Amino acid sequence: MKPRIVKASVVGGAICLGILVWMLAATPPASAIPAFSRKYQTSCTTCHNDYPELNDFGLAFKKNGFKFPKDDEMFVKEPPVLLGAKAQKEAFPNAIYPGELPGNLPIAFRYSGFMNYNSKIPFGAGYVPRVDLFEPNTFTIIAAGSFGPTLSFWVDNDISVGGQNAGAGIGDGYLKVNDLGHSLGLPKDTLNVKFGQFELDLPFTQARTINLTDYDVYDQASIAPAGLAACYNSTITPPPPCTTNNPLMFGAPQRGIEIGGYPNDGNFTWSVALTNGSNDSPALRNSKDVYVRVTQQFNLEKDAAVRKEIRAAGATGPHDHTSLRFGAFYYYGRNAVNINQSLFPGFPNLGTAREPFYRVGGDFRYKFRSNFEIYGVGMYGHDTNLVPNGAGTGYLSQGPVTFTGGFVQAEYWIYPWLLPIMRYDFVNSPSDFLGGFSRYNTRNRVSPGVQVLIRTNIKFAFEYQYRWQMPNPVPPPEFYRANGFMSGVDFAF
């Protein structure tokens, strides 16, 4: 995959930033994110620091099934449509349990587009224009809300991605049942269940990130190119072709079922998901994967009363708690290759190879009120690599295909509308190096950026990437960096 972004124009970026600051100073403040702002007649900053990133109140709102965590009925300005009478609730199971629909169509739209300034790319690596003045990125329809006190839903569909007539598809589409443990006498929200297509309970979301580019380690797939020395620990001479071809990427939506909880909306959370492991594509094998995640947050506010509050936006912007959070996650599955002898047609006695794999990692986040935040993730990936034995009658376990990676990101709010960002990504993958994706085993990327909220629902974002060295496939041997500058406009309505 060829990176599209590139080298920055510092002077041009400074001019753009100056114009945007002038625009912000010359215009009155506005409010409104789509569906929930209409329902509650409230500002986007009630739930977001820099949309789509959630603040403390926004996280509590999401956990509570897209309802205010306390006295929700008092704040709703568009009452729901009741689907039945209270008497039906009392008559259940001899009557259909009554429900409700949102008072209006809970639909919103989000649009983003990019301008790229590219570094010079060797012709052998494929032609990339130095400047792309404006590239439509995504146009998304979002529907979200609740069907009463215990049911919530979310559906987002990218109507178009990458410009005119480009492909698109559904992102998340799920139904969630909240507080299932209530009937068992468990604390509030100890047990919830979600099913459909959804982003895993990741340490930090990629589907709704504020960044213009993905986290590199979330997009890492374990693929060892057949015929290369990626089976570098093979005991067979010559080395047989590798078989590891695992499409799983953490940042992609998964299809499955997730149970989890956060007792009494507290600082401890847990989740367990059962998934196909084939991203947002149909199942590729009968076996399913398991993903487990736990977190513990420590509220560092000195005032005990303040520590128990769920804080929302004030006159000057959002106000979060000072806190420190640690988390851990583990993903296990068994990838299947040579199904129906498709990989080794010349060896009819070779059946399906089931290659166990796992991903394990940890994360942290430190937040100092609403002024500063630093967070990061570290991950290790391990795929068993099975190769045919010399007689072609079975498999031998050879050197595994592994990778390590992660990222660290820092954000500092100069003003509630002005947010500089610094981010560092790295992925160490010997198989990617042998496949010609980078000059060394490790790929590093440094991405400084800045985001400017023109309104609470309109923003401009700027990001520069200093990337790893890549080999030019055309001789003579040379290496280049696909560095670049990207600017984007993003608005929701």
C-alpha positions as CSV (number, residue, x, y, z in Angstrom):
1,M,0.0,0.0,0.0
2,K,1.5,3.3,-1.1
3,P,1.3,6.2,1.4
4,R,-0.4,9.2,-0.2
5,I,0.7,11.9,2.1
6,V,3.8,13.8,2.0
7,K,6.1,16.8,2.5
8,A,4.9,20.0,4.2
9,S,4.8,23.6,3.2
10,V,5.5,25.4,6.5
11,V,4.8,28.9,5.1
12,G,1.6,27.9,3.5
13,G,0.4,26.1,6.6
14,A,1.2,29.2,8.7
15,I,-0.8,31.4,6.4
16,C,-3.8,29.0,6.5
17,L,-3.6,28.9,10.3
18,G,-3.6,32.7,10.5
19,I,-6.6,33.0,8.2
20,L,-8.5,30.4,10.3
21,V,-7.7,32.1,13.6
22,W,-9.0,35.4,12.1
23,M,-12.2,33.6,10.9
24,L,-12.7,32.2,14.4
25,A,-12.2,35.6,16.1
26,A,-14.5,37.4,13.7
27,T,-17.5,35.0,14.0
28,P,-19.9,34.4,16.9
29,P,-19.8,31.0,18.7
30,A,-22.2,28.2,17.5
31,S,-23.4,24.9,18.8
32,A,-24.8,21.6,17.6
33,I,-23.7,18.2,16.6
34,P,-26.3,16.3,14.8
35,A,-28.8,13.9,16.3
36,F,-28.1,14.3,20.0
37,S,-27.7,18.1,19.9
38,R,-31.2,18.3,18.3
39,K,-32.6,15.9,20.9
40,Y,-31.2,17.7,23.9
41,Q,-30.8,21.2,22.4
42,T,-27.3,21.3,23.6
43,S,-23.8,22.1,22.3
44,C,-21.4,19.6,20.7
45,T,-18.9,20.5,23.5
46,T,-21.2,18.9,26.1
47,C,-19.8,15.5,24.9
48,H,-16.8,16.3,22.8
49,N,-13.5,18.0,23.4
50,D,-12.6,18.0,19.8
51,Y,-15.2,15.9,17.9
52,P,-15.4,13.0,17.5
53,E,-13.2,12.6,20.6
54,L,-15.3,12.2,23.7
55,N,-14.8,14.0,27.0
56,D,-15.7,12.5,30.4
57,F,-19.4,13.4,30.0
58,G,-19.5,12.0,26.5
59,L,-18.1,8.7,27.6
60,A,-20.7,8.5,30.4
61,F,-23.4,9.4,27.8
62,K,-22.3,6.6,25.5
63,K,-22.0,4.0,28.3
64,N,-25.5,4.9,29.4
65,G,-27.0,3.9,26.0
66,F,-26.9,7.4,24.5
67,K,-28.7,8.9,27.4
68,F,-27.7,11.5,30.0
69,P,-26.2,9.6,32.9
70,K,-28.6,11.3,35.4
71,D,-32.2,12.7,35.0
72,D,-32.2,12.1,31.3
73,E,-36.0,12.8,30.9
74,M,-35.5,16.3,32.3
75,F,-33.1,17.3,29.6
76,V,-34.8,15.7,26.5
77,K,-36.4,18.5,24.4
78,E,-37.9,16.1,21.8
79,P,-39.8,13.4,23.7
80,P,-39.7,9.9,22.3
81,V,-42.7,8.3,20.6
82,L,-44.1,5.5,22.9
83,L,-44.8,2.2,21.2
84,G,-47.5,0.9,23.5
85,A,-49.1,1.6,26.9
86,K,-47.7,1.0,30.4
87,A,-50.4,-1.7,30.8
88,Q,-48.6,-3.8,28.2
89,K,-45.5,-3.8,30.4
90,E,-47.6,-5.2,33.3
91,A,-49.2,-7.8,31.0
92,F,-45.9,-9.1,29.6
93,P,-45.4,-11.9,28.5
94,N,-49.0,-12.0,27.4
95,A,-48.5,-8.7,25.5
96,I,-45.6,-7.3,23.5
97,Y,-43.3,-5.4,25.7
98,P,-43.8,-1.7,24.9
99,G,-40.9,0.3,23.5
100,E,-40.2,3.7,22.1
101,L,-38.8,5.5,19.1
102,P,-36.7,8.7,19.0
103,G,-38.9,11.8,18.7
104,N,-37.3,12.7,15.4
105,L,-35.3,10.9,12.9
106,P,-32.0,10.3,14.7
107,I,-29.9,10.9,11.6
108,A,-26.8,13.0,11.1
109,F,-24.2,13.5,8.4
110,R,-20.5,13.9,8.4
111,Y,-18.3,15.1,5.6
112,S,-14.5,15.3,5.3
113,G,-12.1,16.2,2.5
114,F,-8.3,16.5,2.2
115,M,-5.6,18.6,0.5
116,N,-2.3,16.8,0.1
117,Y,1.2,18.2,-0.6
118,N,3.4,15.3,-1.6
119,S,7.2,14.8,-1.4
120,K,8.9,13.7,-4.6
121,I,8.3,10.0,-5.2
122,P,10.6,8.0,-7.6
123,F,8.8,7.0,-10.8
124,G,9.6,3.4,-10.2
125,A,7.4,3.5,-7.1
126,G,4.5,4.8,-9.1
127,Y,3.5,8.3,-10.0
128,V,2.0,10.4,-7.2
129,P,1.2,14.1,-8.0
130,R,3.0,16.6,-5.8
131,V,-0.2,18.5,-5.0
132,D,-3.8,17.4,-4.8
133,L,-5.8,20.6,-4.1
134,F,-8.9,19.0,-2.8
135,E,-9.8,15.3,-2.5
136,P,-13.3,14.4,-1.1
137,N,-12.6,11.8,1.5
138,T,-15.8,10.5,3.1
139,F,-19.5,11.4,3.3
140,T,-21.1,9.4,6.1
141,I,-24.7,9.0,7.3
142,I,-25.0,8.2,11.0
143,A,-28.0,7.0,12.9
144,A,-27.8,6.5,16.7
145,G,-30.1,6.6,19.7
146,S,-32.1,4.5,22.1
147,F,-35.2,2.4,22.0
148,G,-36.1,2.9,25.6
149,P,-34.2,2.6,28.9
150,T,-32.2,-0.5,28.0
151,L,-31.8,-0.7,24.3
152,S,-29.5,1.5,22.1
153,F,-28.3,1.4,18.6
154,W,-25.7,2.8,16.2
155,V,-25.4,2.6,12.4
156,D,-22.9,4.5,10.3
157,N,-22.5,4.1,6.5
158,D,-19.9,5.7,4.3
159,I,-22.1,6.7,1.4
160,S,-19.0,7.5,-0.6
161,V,-15.3,7.2,0.1
162,G,-12.5,8.7,-1.9
163,G,-14.5,10.9,-4.3
164,Q,-17.1,10.4,-7.1
165,N,-18.4,6.9,-7.7
166,A,-15.9,5.4,-5.2
167,G,-16.7,2.4,-3.1
168,A,-18.3,2.7,0.3
169,G,-19.9,0.5,2.9
170,I,-21.1,0.2,6.5
171,G,-18.8,0.9,9.4
172,D,-20.5,0.0,12.7
173,G,-24.0,-1.4,12.9
174,Y,-25.1,-2.8,16.2
175,L,-27.8,-3.1,18.8
176,K,-26.8,-2.9,22.5
177,V,-28.7,-4.1,25.5
178,N,-27.7,-2.2,28.6
179,D,-27.8,-3.2,32.3
180,L,-28.7,-6.9,31.8
181,G,-27.5,-7.6,35.3
182,H,-30.2,-5.5,36.9
183,S,-32.6,-8.4,37.1
184,L,-29.9,-10.5,38.8
185,G,-29.3,-7.9,41.5
186,L,-25.9,-6.8,40.0
187,P,-24.7,-3.2,40.2
188,K,-25.8,-0.9,37.4
189,D,-24.2,-1.7,34.0
190,T,-22.2,-4.6,35.4
191,L,-23.4,-6.6,32.4
192,N,-24.2,-5.3,28.9
193,V,-24.3,-7.1,25.5
194,K,-23.7,-5.8,22.0
195,F,-24.1,-7.6,18.7
196,G,-23.6,-6.8,15.1
197,Q,-20.6,-5.2,13.3
198,F,-18.6,-2.9,15.5
199,E,-15.2,-1.7,16.4
200,L,-13.5,-3.7,19.1
201,D,-13.2,-2.3,22.5
202,L,-9.9,-0.8,21.6
203,P,-7.7,1.3,23.9
204,F,-8.3,4.3,21.6
205,T,-10.8,4.4,18.8
206,Q,-9.6,4.5,15.2
207,A,-13.1,4.7,13.6
208,R,-13.8,7.9,15.4
209,T,-10.3,9.3,15.8
210,I,-9.5,13.0,15.5
211,N,-6.3,12.2,13.5
212,L,-6.2,12.5,9.7
213,T,-4.4,9.2,9.4
214,D,-4.7,5.7,11.0
215,Y,-2.6,4.3,13.8
216,D,0.0,2.1,11.9
217,V,-0.1,-0.8,14.4
218,Y,-3.9,-1.0,14.1
219,D,-3.6,-1.5,10.4
220,Q,-0.9,-4.2,10.7
221,A,-1.8,-7.6,9.2
222,S,0.4,-10.7,9.6
223,I,1.3,-11.7,6.1
224,A,4.5,-13.6,5.2
225,P,5.0,-13.5,1.4
226,A,5.3,-17.0,0.0
227,G,8.6,-17.8,-1.5
228,L,10.6,-15.3,0.5
229,A,12.9,-16.0,3.3
230,A,10.2,-15.0,5.7
231,C,10.3,-18.6,6.9
232,Y,13.8,-17.7,8.1
233,N,13.9,-20.3,10.8
234,S,12.9,-23.1,8.6
235,T,14.7,-26.4,9.1
236,I,13.9,-27.5,5.5
237,T,16.3,-26.7,2.6
238,P,15.4,-25.0,0.4
239,P,12.9,-23.2,2.7
240,P,9.3,-24.0,1.8
241,P,6.8,-21.2,1.1
242,C,5.3,-19.5,4.1
243,T,1.6,-20.1,4.9
244,T,0.8,-17.2,7.3
245,N,-1.8,-15.0,5.6
246,N,-3.8,-13.5,8.4
247,P,-6.1,-10.6,7.4
248,L,-7.0,-9.4,10.9
249,M,-6.5,-5.7,11.5
250,F,-7.3,-4.2,14.9
251,G,-8.6,-1.0,13.4
252,A,-11.2,-2.6,11.1
253,P,-14.8,-3.3,12.2
254,Q,-15.4,-6.9,13.3
255,R,-18.6,-9.0,13.2
256,G,-19.6,-10.6,16.4
257,I,-21.0,-10.4,19.9
258,E,-19.5,-8.5,22.8
259,I,-20.4,-8.6,26.5
260,G,-18.9,-6.2,29.0
261,G,-19.6,-3.8,31.8
262,Y,-18.6,-0.9,34.0
263,P,-20.1,-1.5,37.4
264,N,-22.0,1.6,38.6
265,D,-20.5,3.5,35.7
266,G,-17.2,3.4,37.6
267,N,-13.6,3.4,36.8
268,F,-13.2,-0.3,36.1
269,T,-14.3,-1.7,32.8
270,W,-14.2,-5.1,31.1
271,S,-15.3,-6.7,27.8
272,V,-15.1,-10.0,26.0
273,A,-15.9,-10.3,22.3
274,L,-16.5,-13.3,20.1
275,T,-15.7,-12.4,16.4
276,N,-15.3,-13.8,12.9
277,G,-11.8,-12.4,12.8
278,S,-12.1,-11.4,9.1
279,N,-12.7,-7.7,9.6
280,D,-15.9,-6.4,8.0
281,S,-15.8,-9.3,5.4
282,P,-17.8,-12.5,5.5
283,A,-16.4,-15.3,7.7
284,L,-13.4,-17.1,6.2
285,R,-13.4,-20.0,8.6
286,N,-15.6,-21.9,11.1
287,S,-13.5,-21.1,14.2
288,K,-14.1,-17.8,16.0
289,D,-11.8,-15.5,17.8
290,V,-11.9,-14.1,21.3
291,Y,-10.9,-10.6,22.4
292,V,-10.6,-9.6,26.1
293,R,-9.9,-6.2,27.5
294,V,-9.8,-4.7,31.0
295,T,-9.1,-1.2,32.2
296,Q,-8.7,0.6,35.5
297,Q,-8.8,4.4,35.9
298,F,-7.6,6.4,38.8
299,N,-9.3,9.7,39.4
300,L,-6.6,12.2,40.6
301,E,-8.8,15.1,41.6
302,K,-8.0,16.2,45.2
303,D,-11.6,17.0,46.1
304,A,-13.5,13.8,46.9
305,A,-16.8,15.4,45.9
306,V,-15.5,16.4,42.5
307,R,-14.1,12.9,41.9
308,K,-17.7,11.6,41.9
309,E,-19.1,14.1,39.5
310,I,-19.6,13.5,35.8
311,R,-18.4,16.8,34.4
312,A,-19.7,18.5,31.3
313,A,-18.9,21.6,29.3
314,G,-18.7,25.0,31.0
315,A,-18.7,28.5,29.6
316,T,-15.2,28.2,28.2
317,G,-15.3,24.6,27.1
318,P,-15.1,21.1,28.4
319,H,-13.9,20.3,31.9
320,D,-12.6,16.7,32.5
321,H,-11.2,15.1,35.5
322,T,-7.5,14.7,36.0
323,S,-7.0,11.0,35.7
324,L,-4.7,8.1,35.0
325,R,-5.9,5.0,33.2
326,F,-4.2,1.6,32.5
327,G,-5.5,-1.1,30.3
328,A,-4.6,-4.5,28.9
329,F,-5.9,-6.6,26.0
330,Y,-5.6,-10.1,24.5
331,Y,-6.8,-11.5,21.2
332,Y,-6.7,-15.2,20.3
333,G,-7.7,-17.0,17.1
334,R,-6.8,-19.8,14.7
335,N,-6.3,-18.7,11.1
336,A,-7.1,-21.4,8.5
337,V,-5.0,-21.8,5.3
338,N,-5.0,-24.4,2.5
339,I,-8.8,-24.8,2.7
340,N,-9.9,-27.2,0.0
341,Q,-6.2,-27.7,-1.0
342,S,-6.2,-24.2,-2.6
343,L,-2.7,-23.3,-1.3
344,F,-0.9,-26.5,-2.2
345,P,-2.8,-28.1,-5.0
346,G,0.0,-30.5,-5.8
347,F,-0.2,-32.2,-2.3
348,P,-3.6,-33.8,-2.1
349,N,-2.8,-35.3,1.3
350,L,-2.4,-31.9,2.9
351,G,-5.5,-30.8,4.7
352,T,-6.4,-27.4,6.2
353,A,-3.7,-25.9,8.4
354,R,-5.0,-24.1,11.5
355,E,-2.4,-21.6,12.7
356,P,-3.0,-20.3,16.2
357,F,-2.2,-16.6,16.6
358,Y,-2.5,-14.0,19.3
359,R,-2.2,-10.2,19.9
360,V,-1.4,-8.9,23.4
361,G,-0.8,-5.4,24.6
362,G,-1.2,-2.7,27.1
363,D,-2.2,1.0,27.1
364,F,-2.2,4.1,29.3
365,R,-3.7,7.5,29.3
366,Y,-3.0,10.5,31.5
367,K,-5.4,13.4,31.3
368,F,-4.8,16.7,33.1
369,R,-8.3,18.2,33.2
370,S,-9.1,19.6,29.8
371,N,-5.7,21.1,29.1
372,F,-3.4,18.2,28.4
373,E,-3.5,14.6,27.5
374,I,-0.9,11.9,26.6
375,Y,-1.7,8.3,25.8
376,G,-0.2,5.3,24.1
377,V,-0.5,1.6,23.1
378,G,2.0,-1.2,22.8
379,M,1.2,-4.4,21.0
380,Y,2.9,-7.7,20.2
381,G,1.6,-10.0,17.5
382,H,2.5,-13.7,17.1
383,D,1.3,-16.1,14.3
384,T,2.2,-19.7,14.1
385,N,3.7,-20.5,10.7
386,L,3.0,-24.1,9.5
387,V,4.9,-25.4,6.4
388,P,4.6,-28.7,4.5
389,N,7.0,-31.4,5.6
390,G,9.4,-32.9,3.0
391,A,6.9,-35.7,2.0
392,G,4.0,-33.4,1.7
393,T,1.9,-35.4,4.1
394,G,1.6,-33.0,7.0
395,Y,2.8,-29.7,8.5
396,L,5.7,-28.6,10.5
397,S,5.8,-25.6,12.8
398,Q,8.5,-23.2,11.7
399,G,9.7,-19.8,12.9
400,P,6.6,-17.7,13.8
401,V,5.7,-14.5,12.0
402,T,5.8,-11.7,14.6
403,F,5.6,-8.0,14.9
404,T,5.7,-5.4,17.6
405,G,4.3,-1.9,17.5
406,G,2.5,0.9,19.1
407,F,2.1,4.7,19.3
408,V,2.3,7.6,21.7
409,Q,0.2,10.8,21.2
410,A,0.2,14.1,23.1
411,E,-2.5,16.8,22.9
412,Y,-2.5,20.3,24.4
413,W,-5.4,22.7,24.3
414,I,-4.0,26.2,23.9
415,Y,-7.6,27.4,23.6
416,P,-10.7,25.2,23.6
417,W,-10.7,25.7,19.8
418,L,-6.9,25.3,19.1
419,L,-5.3,21.9,19.6
420,P,-1.7,21.1,18.7
421,I,-0.9,17.3,18.4
422,M,2.3,15.3,18.4
423,R,2.2,11.6,17.6
424,Y,4.8,8.8,17.1
425,D,4.0,5.5,15.5
426,F,6.3,2.5,15.0
427,V,5.9,-1.1,13.7
428,N,8.7,-3.7,13.8
429,S,7.9,-6.5,11.3
430,P,10.7,-8.7,9.8
431,S,8.2,-10.2,7.3
432,D,7.3,-6.7,6.0
433,F,11.0,-5.9,5.6
434,L,11.6,-9.1,3.6
435,G,8.6,-8.2,1.5
436,G,10.2,-4.9,0.5
437,F,7.9,-2.6,2.4
438,S,10.7,-0.8,4.3
439,R,14.4,-0.4,4.4
440,Y,14.7,-1.8,7.9
441,N,12.6,-4.1,10.1
442,T,11.2,-1.1,12.0
443,R,8.9,1.5,10.4
444,N,8.8,4.8,12.2
445,R,6.5,7.8,11.7
446,V,6.4,11.2,13.4
447,S,3.2,13.2,12.9
448,P,2.9,16.7,14.3
449,G,-0.4,18.4,13.7
450,V,-2.9,21.1,14.7
451,Q,-6.7,21.2,14.7
452,V,-8.8,24.4,14.7
453,L,-12.5,24.4,15.6
454,I,-14.1,27.1,13.4
455,R,-17.4,26.1,15.1
456,T,-18.1,23.3,17.4
457,N,-19.2,21.2,14.4
458,I,-16.7,22.6,11.8
459,K,-13.0,22.2,11.9
460,F,-9.8,22.4,9.9
461,A,-7.0,19.9,10.6
462,F,-3.4,19.9,9.6
463,E,-1.0,17.0,9.8
464,Y,2.6,16.4,8.6
465,Q,4.1,12.9,8.4
466,Y,7.8,12.2,8.5
467,R,7.9,8.5,7.4
468,W,10.2,5.6,7.2
469,Q,12.5,4.8,4.2
470,M,11.0,2.7,1.5
471,P,12.9,0.9,-1.3
472,N,12.4,1.9,-4.9
473,P,11.6,-1.3,-6.8
474,V,13.3,-0.1,-9.9
475,P,17.2,-0.3,-10.0
476,P,19.6,1.2,-9.2
477,P,18.9,0.6,-5.5
478,E,17.7,3.7,-3.8
479,F,15.4,4.6,-0.9
480,Y,12.9,7.4,-0.3
481,R,10.6,8.8,2.3
482,A,6.9,9.3,1.4
483,N,6.7,12.3,3.7
484,G,3.9,14.7,3.4
485,F,1.5,17.4,4.5
486,M,-2.2,16.8,4.7
487,S,-4.9,19.4,5.6
488,G,-8.5,18.5,6.0
489,V,-12.0,20.1,6.5
490,D,-14.5,18.2,8.6
491,F,-18.0,19.1,9.4
492,A,-21.1,17.4,10.8
493,F,-24.8,18.4,10.5
